[in-house]
């Protein structure tokens, strides 16, 4: 009887071990399936259209450097080229566009990084001429942070009618003072501003109104703003009302416009291009 009991215990133990091993195998297989499903559905087919990233006032390589590294690590884009523009407007290239369908990114750097928006608009034009002449590029996306976004829109409302230049397919403005730091007027609501435009227009904004007809009507637009929630309705530099002031203007031009406000300490002006939620919003708009 003792021998039979021992055999029964050994048999039971073996069955239990086999059952546990089977369960563990099923768990591993399930985990692998979930990972494969997530990876296979995260991206739409990529293209060879380059996206130009333009820093703000006083900015440099680090302004969009972190965002591009994170996006590249997530396989959204491949940073292929850096174009540096000197004060005379001469363009120097580091790297090259390969023509691969990898959503290539181009970082734009201004040596004179505190220059005005009119000169920077010319410099952006020079970068596009370089891409056209060197790589036969005829389509681009533009992403601008702060003054970089102002200069990008200044470029489009000044040179947008030049059919010889690459066409801007998508534009992203991050914390951009389109209305030159004008806040909400007394009694004005954010909903009214978004629907009708700002009740007080700066000279800069008036220029954009006069030149909006030069902006391609089929260009898609994403406008992002920050609110640090300290009562200022701003990102500590640019009022939310200022960043969103162009939503109505683009819509009146026939553009498809999206906009979003980010909140909290990571929505501070210089932190927006370090905010992973902003990364996701920009990547989804450009490439998904």
BATI-210494 format. One record per residue (C-alpha): residue number from 1; residue in one letter; z, x, y. Coordinates in Angstrom, 3 decimals. Example, Ala and Ser with C-alpha at 12.3 -4.5 7.8 and 13.67 -1.06 7.14 Angstrom:
<nodes>
<node><n>1</n><res>a</res><up>7.800</up><east>12.300</east><north>-4.500</north></node>
<node><n>2</n><res>s</res><up>7.140</up><east>13.670</east><north>-1.060</north></node>
</nodes>
This chain:
<nodes>
<node><n>1</n><res>x</res><up>0.000</up><east>0.000</east><north>0.000</north></node>
<node><n>2</n><res>x</res><up>0.837</up><east>2.833</east><north>2.375</north></node>
<node><n>3</n><res>x</res><up>-2.576</up><east>4.445</east><north>1.698</north></node>
<node><n>4</n><res>x</res><up>-4.378</up><east>1.140</east><north>2.326</north></node>
<node><n>5</n><res>x</res><up>-2.525</up><east>0.654</east><north>5.607</north></node>
<node><n>6</n><res>x</res><up>-3.486</up><east>4.183</east><north>6.711</north></node>
<node><n>7</n><res>x</res><up>-7.136</up><east>3.519</east><north>5.887</north></node>
<node><n>8</n><res>x</res><up>-6.992</up><east>0.249</east><north>7.800</north></node>
<node><n>9</n><res>x</res><up>-5.472</up><east>1.944</east><north>10.852</north></node>
<node><n>10</n><res>x</res><up>-8.100</up><east>4.723</east><north>10.786</north></node>
<node><n>11</n><res>x</res><up>-10.883</up><east>2.144</east><north>10.415</north></node>
<node><n>12</n><res>x</res><up>-9.519</up><east>0.090</east><north>13.305</north></node>
<node><n>13</n><res>x</res><up>-9.206</up><east>3.177</east><north>15.509</north></node>
<node><n>14</n><res>x</res><up>-12.825</up><east>4.208</east><north>14.799</north></node>
<node><n>15</n><res>x</res><up>-14.094</up><east>0.718</east><north>15.651</north></node>
<node><n>16</n><res>x</res><up>-12.145</up><east>0.750</east><north>18.950</north></node>
<node><n>17</n><res>x</res><up>-13.510</up><east>4.170</east><north>19.903</north></node>
<node><n>18</n><res>x</res><up>-17.083</up><east>3.082</east><north>19.136</north></node>
<node><n>19</n><res>x</res><up>-16.601</up><east>-0.072</east><north>21.239</north></node>
<node><n>20</n><res>x</res><up>-15.226</up><east>1.907</east><north>24.187</north></node>
<node><n>21</n><res>x</res><up>-18.094</up><east>4.392</east><north>24.000</north></node>
<node><n>22</n><res>x</res><up>-20.580</up><east>1.528</east><north>23.975</north></node>
<node><n>23</n><res>x</res><up>-18.977</up><east>-0.045</east><north>27.062</north></node>
<node><n>24</n><res>x</res><up>-19.031</up><east>3.266</east><north>28.906</north></node>
<node><n>25</n><res>x</res><up>-22.717</up><east>3.667</east><north>28.105</north></node>
<node><n>26</n><res>x</res><up>-23.452</up><east>0.203</east><north>29.453</north></node>
<node><n>27</n><res>x</res><up>-21.584</up><east>0.950</east><north>32.685</north></node>
<node><n>28</n><res>x</res><up>-23.563</up><east>4.165</east><north>33.210</north></node>
<node><n>29</n><res>x</res><up>-26.837</up><east>2.359</east><north>32.528</north></node>
<node><n>30</n><res>x</res><up>-25.921</up><east>-0.390</east><north>35.005</north></node>
<node><n>31</n><res>x</res><up>-25.048</up><east>2.168</east><north>37.668</north></node>
<node><n>32</n><res>x</res><up>-28.350</up><east>3.962</east><north>37.140</north></node>
<node><n>33</n><res>x</res><up>-30.287</up><east>0.689</east><north>37.412</north></node>
<node><n>34</n><res>x</res><up>-28.566</up><east>-0.258</east><north>40.675</north></node>
<node><n>35</n><res>x</res><up>-29.324</up><east>3.165</east><north>42.190</north></node>
<node><n>36</n><res>x</res><up>-32.980</up><east>3.021</east><north>41.190</north></node>
<node><n>37</n><res>x</res><up>-33.352</up><east>-0.480</east><north>42.608</north></node>
<node><n>38</n><res>x</res><up>-31.776</up><east>0.541</east><north>45.930</north></node>
<node><n>39</n><res>x</res><up>-33.959</up><east>3.629</east><north>46.260</north></node>
<node><n>40</n><res>x</res><up>-37.189</up><east>1.847</east><north>45.349</north></node>
<node><n>41</n><res>x</res><up>-36.810</up><east>-0.837</east><north>48.031</north></node>
<node><n>42</n><res>x</res><up>-35.609</up><east>1.104</east><north>51.074</north></node>
<node><n>43</n><res>x</res><up>-38.968</up><east>2.047</east><north>52.606</north></node>
<node><n>44</n><res>x</res><up>-42.323</up><east>0.519</east><north>53.400</north></node>
<node><n>45</n><res>x</res><up>-45.433</up><east>2.691</east><north>52.922</north></node>
<node><n>46</n><res>x</res><up>-45.366</up><east>5.594</east><north>55.363</north></node>
<node><n>47</n><res>x</res><up>-48.061</up><east>6.510</east><north>57.882</north></node>
<node><n>48</n><res>x</res><up>-49.304</up><east>9.609</east><north>59.689</north></node>
<node><n>49</n><res>x</res><up>-48.700</up><east>8.109</east><north>63.173</north></node>
<node><n>50</n><res>x</res><up>-46.414</up><east>10.551</east><north>65.046</north></node>
<node><n>51</n><res>x</res><up>-43.303</up><east>9.357</east><north>66.874</north></node>
<node><n>52</n><res>x</res><up>-42.343</up><east>11.263</east><north>70.032</north></node>
<node><n>53</n><res>x</res><up>-38.627</up><east>11.581</east><north>70.868</north></node>
<node><n>54</n><res>x</res><up>-37.924</up><east>12.204</east><north>74.582</north></node>
<node><n>55</n><res>x</res><up>-34.481</up><east>13.336</east><north>75.771</north></node>
<node><n>56</n><res>x</res><up>-32.655</up><east>12.175</east><north>78.881</north></node>
<node><n>57</n><res>x</res><up>-31.578</up><east>13.810</east><north>82.140</north></node>
<node><n>58</n><res>x</res><up>-30.114</up><east>17.259</east><north>81.423</north></node>
<node><n>59</n><res>x</res><up>-30.862</up><east>16.863</east><north>77.730</north></node>
<node><n>60</n><res>x</res><up>-32.328</up><east>19.296</east><north>75.256</north></node>
<node><n>61</n><res>x</res><up>-32.786</up><east>20.042</east><north>71.576</north></node>
<node><n>62</n><res>x</res><up>-29.419</up><east>18.559</east><north>70.580</north></node>
<node><n>63</n><res>x</res><up>-30.098</up><east>15.230</east><north>72.303</north></node>
<node><n>64</n><res>x</res><up>-32.226</up><east>13.894</east><north>69.452</north></node>
<node><n>65</n><res>x</res><up>-31.656</up><east>16.818</east><north>67.104</north></node>
<node><n>66</n><res>x</res><up>-28.862</up><east>15.166</east><north>65.146</north></node>
<node><n>67</n><res>x</res><up>-30.632</up><east>11.824</east><north>64.842</north></node>
<node><n>68</n><res>x</res><up>-33.790</up><east>13.471</east><north>63.541</north></node>
<node><n>69</n><res>x</res><up>-31.829</up><east>15.509</east><north>60.984</north></node>
<node><n>70</n><res>x</res><up>-30.064</up><east>12.382</east><north>59.715</north></node>
<node><n>71</n><res>x</res><up>-33.299</up><east>10.402</east><north>59.558</north></node>
<node><n>72</n><res>x</res><up>-35.047</up><east>13.241</east><north>57.763</north></node>
<node><n>73</n><res>x</res><up>-32.199</up><east>13.499</east><north>55.243</north></node>
<node><n>74</n><res>x</res><up>-32.551</up><east>9.755</east><north>54.619</north></node>
<node><n>75</n><res>x</res><up>-36.289</up><east>10.249</east><north>54.021</north></node>
<node><n>76</n><res>x</res><up>-37.339</up><east>8.036</east><north>56.939</north></node>
<node><n>77</n><res>x</res><up>-39.302</up><east>10.734</east><north>58.744</north></node>
<node><n>78</n><res>x</res><up>-40.331</up><east>14.379</east><north>58.692</north></node>
<node><n>79</n><res>x</res><up>-39.833</up><east>16.415</east><north>61.855</north></node>
<node><n>80</n><res>x</res><up>-43.018</up><east>18.456</east><north>62.042</north></node>
<node><n>81</n><res>x</res><up>-43.471</up><east>19.530</east><north>65.632</north></node>
<node><n>82</n><res>x</res><up>-41.603</up><east>20.447</east><north>68.826</north></node>
<node><n>83</n><res>x</res><up>-43.513</up><east>20.360</east><north>72.125</north></node>
<node><n>84</n><res>x</res><up>-41.867</up><east>22.203</east><north>75.010</north></node>
<node><n>85</n><res>x</res><up>-43.196</up><east>21.550</east><north>78.511</north></node>
<node><n>86</n><res>x</res><up>-42.582</up><east>23.974</east><north>81.374</north></node>
<node><n>87</n><res>x</res><up>-42.266</up><east>23.048</east><north>85.042</north></node>
<node><n>88</n><res>x</res><up>-46.012</up><east>23.588</east><north>85.527</north></node>
<node><n>89</n><res>x</res><up>-46.756</up><east>21.072</east><north>82.774</north></node>
<node><n>90</n><res>x</res><up>-47.916</up><east>23.645</east><north>80.225</north></node>
<node><n>91</n><res>x</res><up>-47.241</up><east>22.618</east><north>76.627</north></node>
<node><n>92</n><res>x</res><up>-46.008</up><east>25.078</east><north>74.003</north></node>
<node><n>93</n><res>x</res><up>-45.936</up><east>24.001</east><north>70.358</north></node>
<node><n>94</n><res>x</res><up>-43.595</up><east>24.997</east><north>67.544</north></node>
<node><n>95</n><res>x</res><up>-44.678</up><east>23.748</east><north>64.131</north></node>
<node><n>96</n><res>x</res><up>-47.706</up><east>21.605</east><north>63.426</north></node>
<node><n>97</n><res>x</res><up>-48.735</up><east>18.128</east><north>62.394</north></node>
<node><n>98</n><res>x</res><up>-49.917</up><east>18.179</east><north>58.785</north></node>
<node><n>99</n><res>x</res><up>-51.661</up><east>14.816</east><north>58.750</north></node>
<node><n>100</n><res>x</res><up>-49.413</up><east>13.745</east><north>55.894</north></node>
<node><n>101</n><res>x</res><up>-48.249</up><east>10.146</east><north>55.624</north></node>
<node><n>102</n><res>x</res><up>-44.586</up><east>11.055</east><north>56.120</north></node>
<node><n>103</n><res>x</res><up>-43.819</up><east>9.242</east><north>59.416</north></node>
<node><n>104</n><res>x</res><up>-43.981</up><east>12.549</east><north>61.335</north></node>
<node><n>105</n><res>x</res><up>-41.643</up><east>13.091</east><north>64.284</north></node>
<node><n>106</n><res>x</res><up>-42.361</up><east>15.164</east><north>67.375</north></node>
<node><n>107</n><res>x</res><up>-39.498</up><east>16.282</east><north>69.619</north></node>
<node><n>108</n><res>x</res><up>-40.382</up><east>16.614</east><north>73.306</north></node>
<node><n>109</n><res>x</res><up>-38.375</up><east>19.136</east><north>75.345</north></node>
<node><n>110</n><res>x</res><up>-38.605</up><east>19.606</east><north>79.109</north></node>
<node><n>111</n><res>x</res><up>-37.672</up><east>23.122</east><north>80.253</north></node>
<node><n>112</n><res>x</res><up>-36.858</up><east>21.657</east><north>83.682</north></node>
<node><n>113</n><res>x</res><up>-34.645</up><east>18.967</east><north>82.172</north></node>
<node><n>114</n><res>x</res><up>-33.364</up><east>17.541</east><north>85.461</north></node>
<node><n>115</n><res>x</res><up>-36.730</up><east>16.885</east><north>87.034</north></node>
<node><n>116</n><res>x</res><up>-37.890</up><east>13.475</east><north>88.263</north></node>
<node><n>117</n><res>x</res><up>-39.517</up><east>10.688</east><north>86.264</north></node>
<node><n>118</n><res>x</res><up>-42.941</up><east>11.063</east><north>87.922</north></node>
<node><n>119</n><res>x</res><up>-43.278</up><east>14.693</east><north>86.858</north></node>
<node><n>120</n><res>x</res><up>-41.925</up><east>13.876</east><north>83.410</north></node>
<node><n>121</n><res>x</res><up>-44.489</up><east>11.072</east><north>83.079</north></node>
<node><n>122</n><res>x</res><up>-47.182</up><east>13.681</east><north>83.749</north></node>
<node><n>123</n><res>x</res><up>-45.612</up><east>15.976</east><north>81.173</north></node>
<node><n>124</n><res>x</res><up>-45.594</up><east>13.211</east><north>78.566</north></node>
<node><n>125</n><res>x</res><up>-49.272</up><east>12.671</east><north>79.345</north></node>
<node><n>126</n><res>x</res><up>-49.884</up><east>16.407</east><north>78.797</north></node>
<node><n>127</n><res>x</res><up>-48.147</up><east>16.186</east><north>75.406</north></node>
<node><n>128</n><res>x</res><up>-50.380</up><east>13.294</east><north>74.397</north></node>
<node><n>129</n><res>x</res><up>-53.478</up><east>15.175</east><north>75.555</north></node>
<node><n>130</n><res>x</res><up>-52.337</up><east>18.130</east><north>73.432</north></node>
<node><n>131</n><res>x</res><up>-51.917</up><east>15.883</east><north>70.368</north></node>
<node><n>132</n><res>x</res><up>-55.291</up><east>14.255</east><north>70.984</north></node>
<node><n>133</n><res>x</res><up>-57.173</up><east>17.505</east><north>71.495</north></node>
<node><n>134</n><res>x</res><up>-55.420</up><east>19.501</east><north>68.779</north></node>
<node><n>135</n><res>x</res><up>-54.997</up><east>16.889</east><north>66.051</north></node>
<node><n>136</n><res>x</res><up>-57.286</up><east>14.019</east><north>67.147</north></node>
<node><n>137</n><res>x</res><up>-54.258</up><east>11.730</east><north>67.386</north></node>
<node><n>138</n><res>x</res><up>-55.160</up><east>8.290</east><north>68.740</north></node>
<node><n>139</n><res>x</res><up>-51.899</up><east>6.402</east><north>68.094</north></node>
<node><n>140</n><res>x</res><up>-48.241</up><east>7.281</east><north>68.757</north></node>
<node><n>141</n><res>x</res><up>-44.777</up><east>5.765</east><north>69.021</north></node>
<node><n>142</n><res>x</res><up>-42.415</up><east>6.687</east><north>71.865</north></node>
<node><n>143</n><res>x</res><up>-38.595</up><east>6.838</east><north>71.715</north></node>
<node><n>144</n><res>x</res><up>-36.709</up><east>7.638</east><north>74.907</north></node>
<node><n>145</n><res>x</res><up>-33.007</up><east>8.031</east><north>75.614</north></node>
<node><n>146</n><res>x</res><up>-31.778</up><east>7.375</east><north>79.160</north></node>
<node><n>147</n><res>x</res><up>-34.104</up><east>9.077</east><north>81.673</north></node>
<node><n>148</n><res>x</res><up>-36.465</up><east>9.847</east><north>78.799</north></node>
<node><n>149</n><res>x</res><up>-37.023</up><east>6.111</east><north>78.443</north></node>
<node><n>150</n><res>x</res><up>-37.574</up><east>5.745</east><north>82.195</north></node>
<node><n>151</n><res>x</res><up>-40.183</up><east>8.512</east><north>82.124</north></node>
<node><n>152</n><res>x</res><up>-41.848</up><east>6.977</east><north>79.058</north></node>
<node><n>153</n><res>x</res><up>-42.227</up><east>3.611</east><north>80.809</north></node>
<node><n>154</n><res>x</res><up>-43.304</up><east>5.393</east><north>84.010</north></node>
<node><n>155</n><res>x</res><up>-46.014</up><east>7.062</east><north>81.913</north></node>
<node><n>156</n><res>x</res><up>-47.160</up><east>3.741</east><north>80.439</north></node>
<node><n>157</n><res>x</res><up>-47.193</up><east>1.878</east><north>83.767</north></node>
<node><n>158</n><res>x</res><up>-49.109</up><east>4.744</east><north>85.408</north></node>
<node><n>159</n><res>x</res><up>-51.507</up><east>6.030</east><north>82.746</north></node>
<node><n>160</n><res>x</res><up>-51.546</up><east>3.159</east><north>80.264</north></node>
<node><n>161</n><res>x</res><up>-55.008</up><east>2.088</east><north>81.378</north></node>
<node><n>162</n><res>x</res><up>-56.573</up><east>5.396</east><north>80.312</north></node>
<node><n>163</n><res>x</res><up>-58.362</up><east>4.553</east><north>77.067</north></node>
<node><n>164</n><res>x</res><up>-58.955</up><east>8.259</east><north>76.340</north></node>
<node><n>165</n><res>x</res><up>-55.239</up><east>8.786</east><north>75.688</north></node>
<node><n>166</n><res>x</res><up>-53.485</up><east>7.925</east><north>72.408</north></node>
<node><n>167</n><res>x</res><up>-52.383</up><east>4.301</east><north>72.295</north></node>
<node><n>168</n><res>x</res><up>-48.650</up><east>3.593</east><north>72.183</north></node>
<node><n>169</n><res>x</res><up>-47.980</up><east>1.330</east><north>69.197</north></node>
<node><n>170</n><res>x</res><up>-44.179</up><east>1.047</east><north>69.476</north></node>
<node><n>171</n><res>x</res><up>-41.637</up><east>1.879</east><north>72.163</north></node>
<node><n>172</n><res>x</res><up>-37.871</up><east>2.292</east><north>71.790</north></node>
<node><n>173</n><res>x</res><up>-35.645</up><east>2.550</east><north>74.866</north></node>
<node><n>174</n><res>x</res><up>-32.037</up><east>3.656</east><north>74.219</north></node>
<node><n>175</n><res>x</res><up>-29.531</up><east>3.243</east><north>77.085</north></node>
<node><n>176</n><res>x</res><up>-32.291</up><east>3.395</east><north>79.692</north></node>
<node><n>177</n><res>x</res><up>-31.593</up><east>2.707</east><north>83.406</north></node>
<node><n>178</n><res>x</res><up>-34.823</up><east>0.766</east><north>83.912</north></node>
<node><n>179</n><res>x</res><up>-33.392</up><east>-0.932</east><north>87.036</north></node>
<node><n>180</n><res>x</res><up>-31.829</up><east>2.261</east><north>88.419</north></node>
<node><n>181</n><res>x</res><up>-28.194</up><east>1.408</east><north>87.513</north></node>
<node><n>182</n><res>x</res><up>-28.175</up><east>-2.096</east><north>89.053</north></node>
<node><n>183</n><res>x</res><up>-25.440</up><east>-4.281</east><north>87.548</north></node>
<node><n>184</n><res>x</res><up>-25.296</up><east>-8.050</east><north>87.175</north></node>
<node><n>185</n><res>x</res><up>-25.230</up><east>-9.794</east><north>90.541</north></node>
<node><n>186</n><res>x</res><up>-22.395</up><east>-12.161</east><north>91.415</north></node>
<node><n>187</n><res>x</res><up>-22.891</up><east>-15.392</east><north>89.503</north></node>
<node><n>188</n><res>x</res><up>-25.712</up><east>-13.944</east><north>87.400</north></node>
<node><n>189</n><res>x</res><up>-25.301</up><east>-14.177</east><north>83.627</north></node>
<node><n>190</n><res>x</res><up>-26.694</up><east>-11.876</east><north>80.967</north></node>
<node><n>191</n><res>x</res><up>-28.639</up><east>-14.763</east><north>79.447</north></node>
<node><n>192</n><res>x</res><up>-30.275</up><east>-15.466</east><north>82.812</north></node>
<node><n>193</n><res>x</res><up>-31.182</up><east>-11.809</east><north>83.259</north></node>
<node><n>194</n><res>x</res><up>-32.723</up><east>-11.597</east><north>79.788</north></node>
<node><n>195</n><res>x</res><up>-34.701</up><east>-14.798</east><north>80.351</north></node>
<node><n>196</n><res>x</res><up>-35.772</up><east>-14.304</east><north>83.963</north></node>
<node><n>197</n><res>x</res><up>-35.314</up><east>-10.622</east><north>84.769</north></node>
<node><n>198</n><res>x</res><up>-32.772</up><east>-9.155</east><north>87.225</north></node>
<node><n>199</n><res>x</res><up>-32.109</up><east>-11.066</east><north>90.445</north></node>
<node><n>200</n><res>x</res><up>-31.838</up><east>-7.723</east><north>92.282</north></node>
<node><n>201</n><res>x</res><up>-34.712</up><east>-5.322</east><north>91.663</north></node>
<node><n>202</n><res>x</res><up>-34.607</up><east>-1.626</east><north>92.455</north></node>
<node><n>203</n><res>x</res><up>-37.691</up><east>0.181</east><north>93.747</north></node>
<node><n>204</n><res>x</res><up>-38.082</up><east>1.668</east><north>90.266</north></node>
<node><n>205</n><res>x</res><up>-38.074</up><east>-1.750</east><north>88.638</north></node>
<node><n>206</n><res>x</res><up>-40.520</up><east>-3.114</east><north>91.219</north></node>
<node><n>207</n><res>x</res><up>-42.884</up><east>-0.262</east><north>90.325</north></node>
<node><n>208</n><res>x</res><up>-42.644</up><east>-1.246</east><north>86.669</north></node>
<node><n>209</n><res>x</res><up>-43.427</up><east>-4.859</east><north>87.577</north></node>
<node><n>210</n><res>x</res><up>-46.529</up><east>-3.716</east><north>89.451</north></node>
<node><n>211</n><res>x</res><up>-47.699</up><east>-1.509</east><north>86.588</north></node>
<node><n>212</n><res>x</res><up>-46.784</up><east>-3.634</east><north>83.556</north></node>
<node><n>213</n><res>x</res><up>-50.389</up><east>-4.853</east><north>83.263</north></node>
<node><n>214</n><res>x</res><up>-51.353</up><east>-1.313</east><north>82.176</north></node>
<node><n>215</n><res>x</res><up>-49.045</up><east>-1.530</east><north>79.138</north></node>
<node><n>216</n><res>x</res><up>-50.764</up><east>-2.567</east><north>75.897</north></node>
<node><n>217</n><res>x</res><up>-49.842</up><east>-6.182</east><north>75.164</north></node>
<node><n>218</n><res>x</res><up>-49.732</up><east>-5.606</east><north>71.420</north></node>
<node><n>219</n><res>x</res><up>-47.203</up><east>-2.753</east><north>71.728</north></node>
<node><n>220</n><res>x</res><up>-43.904</up><east>-3.652</east><north>70.043</north></node>
<node><n>221</n><res>x</res><up>-40.677</up><east>-2.942</east><north>71.929</north></node>
<node><n>222</n><res>x</res><up>-37.049</up><east>-2.311</east><north>70.953</north></node>
<node><n>223</n><res>x</res><up>-34.416</up><east>-2.078</east><north>73.694</north></node>
<node><n>224</n><res>x</res><up>-30.916</up><east>-0.796</east><north>72.797</north></node>
<node><n>225</n><res>x</res><up>-27.831</up><east>-0.817</east><north>75.040</north></node>
<node><n>226</n><res>x</res><up>-24.174</up><east>0.203</east><north>74.747</north></node>
<node><n>227</n><res>x</res><up>-20.914</up><east>-1.448</east><north>75.800</north></node>
<node><n>228</n><res>x</res><up>-17.752</up><east>0.624</east><north>75.370</north></node>
<node><n>229</n><res>x</res><up>-15.675</up><east>-2.548</east><north>75.901</north></node>
<node><n>230</n><res>x</res><up>-13.593</up><east>-1.192</east><north>78.765</north></node>
<node><n>231</n><res>x</res><up>-14.456</up><east>-4.123</east><north>81.022</north></node>
<node><n>232</n><res>x</res><up>-17.328</up><east>-2.333</east><north>82.778</north></node>
<node><n>233</n><res>x</res><up>-20.089</up><east>-3.976</east><north>80.697</north></node>
<node><n>234</n><res>x</res><up>-21.672</up><east>-0.550</east><north>80.352</north></node>
<node><n>235</n><res>x</res><up>-21.879</up><east>2.542</east><north>78.162</north></node>
<node><n>236</n><res>x</res><up>-19.918</up><east>4.396</east><north>80.891</north></node>
<node><n>237</n><res>x</res><up>-23.212</up><east>5.394</east><north>82.538</north></node>
<node><n>238</n><res>x</res><up>-25.820</up><east>2.640</east><north>82.229</north></node>
<node><n>239</n><res>x</res><up>-24.870</up><east>-1.039</east><north>82.669</north></node>
<node><n>240</n><res>x</res><up>-25.916</up><east>-3.319</east><north>79.818</north></node>
<node><n>241</n><res>x</res><up>-27.680</up><east>-5.479</east><north>82.409</north></node>
<node><n>242</n><res>x</res><up>-29.704</up><east>-2.455</east><north>83.527</north></node>
<node><n>243</n><res>x</res><up>-30.731</up><east>-1.439</east><north>79.999</north></node>
<node><n>244</n><res>x</res><up>-31.805</up><east>-5.016</east><north>79.185</north></node>
<node><n>245</n><res>x</res><up>-33.472</up><east>-5.658</east><north>82.548</north></node>
<node><n>246</n><res>x</res><up>-36.990</up><east>-5.104</east><north>81.138</north></node>
<node><n>247</n><res>x</res><up>-36.752</up><east>-7.566</east><north>78.242</north></node>
<node><n>248</n><res>x</res><up>-38.191</up><east>-10.413</east><north>80.330</north></node>
<node><n>249</n><res>x</res><up>-40.764</up><east>-8.104</east><north>81.919</north></node>
<node><n>250</n><res>x</res><up>-42.168</up><east>-7.012</east><north>78.559</north></node>
<node><n>251</n><res>x</res><up>-42.165</up><east>-10.599</east><north>77.290</north></node>
<node><n>252</n><res>x</res><up>-44.098</up><east>-11.738</east><north>80.376</north></node>
<node><n>253</n><res>x</res><up>-46.693</up><east>-9.097</east><north>79.478</north></node>
<node><n>254</n><res>x</res><up>-47.051</up><east>-10.585</east><north>75.992</north></node>
<node><n>255</n><res>x</res><up>-45.149</up><east>-7.850</east><north>74.135</north></node>
<node><n>256</n><res>x</res><up>-43.053</up><east>-8.546</east><north>71.050</north></node>
<node><n>257</n><res>x</res><up>-39.557</up><east>-7.508</east><north>72.221</north></node>
<node><n>258</n><res>x</res><up>-36.346</up><east>-6.993</east><north>70.276</north></node>
<node><n>259</n><res>x</res><up>-33.035</up><east>-5.962</east><north>71.810</north></node>
<node><n>260</n><res>x</res><up>-29.533</up><east>-5.166</east><north>70.632</north></node>
<node><n>261</n><res>x</res><up>-26.194</up><east>-4.195</east><north>72.188</north></node>
<node><n>262</n><res>x</res><up>-23.803</up><east>-1.831</east><north>70.391</north></node>
<node><n>263</n><res>x</res><up>-20.059</up><east>-2.018</east><north>71.053</north></node>
<node><n>264</n><res>x</res><up>-17.058</up><east>0.326</east><north>70.968</north></node>
<node><n>265</n><res>x</res><up>-16.465</up><east>4.029</east><north>71.532</north></node>
<node><n>266</n><res>x</res><up>-19.596</up><east>4.994</east><north>69.575</north></node>
<node><n>267</n><res>x</res><up>-21.639</up><east>2.986</east><north>72.073</north></node>
<node><n>268</n><res>x</res><up>-20.855</up><east>5.478</east><north>74.852</north></node>
<node><n>269</n><res>x</res><up>-23.986</up><east>6.716</east><north>76.610</north></node>
<node><n>270</n><res>x</res><up>-24.278</up><east>10.147</east><north>74.966</north></node>
<node><n>271</n><res>x</res><up>-22.887</up><east>8.893</east><north>71.650</north></node>
<node><n>272</n><res>x</res><up>-25.606</up><east>6.300</east><north>71.129</north></node>
<node><n>273</n><res>x</res><up>-28.051</up><east>8.884</east><north>69.772</north></node>
<node><n>274</n><res>x</res><up>-25.251</up><east>10.103</east><north>67.460</north></node>
<node><n>275</n><res>x</res><up>-24.443</up><east>6.576</east><north>66.238</north></node>
<node><n>276</n><res>x</res><up>-25.633</up><east>5.967</east><north>62.663</north></node>
<node><n>277</n><res>x</res><up>-26.028</up><east>2.238</east><north>63.372</north></node>
<node><n>278</n><res>x</res><up>-28.480</up><east>3.167</east><north>66.117</north></node>
<node><n>279</n><res>x</res><up>-30.260</up><east>5.447</east><north>63.614</north></node>
<node><n>280</n><res>x</res><up>-30.686</up><east>2.490</east><north>61.290</north></node>
<node><n>281</n><res>x</res><up>-31.932</up><east>0.168</east><north>64.040</north></node>
<node><n>282</n><res>x</res><up>-34.488</up><east>2.695</east><north>65.269</north></node>
<node><n>283</n><res>x</res><up>-35.692</up><east>3.608</east><north>61.768</north></node>
<node><n>284</n><res>x</res><up>-36.001</up><east>-0.027</east><north>60.714</north></node>
<node><n>285</n><res>x</res><up>-38.026</up><east>-0.865</east><north>63.829</north></node>
<node><n>286</n><res>x</res><up>-40.343</up><east>2.130</east><north>63.574</north></node>
<node><n>287</n><res>x</res><up>-40.880</up><east>2.527</east><north>59.859</north></node>
<node><n>288</n><res>x</res><up>-39.670</up><east>-0.456</east><north>57.822</north></node>
</nodes>
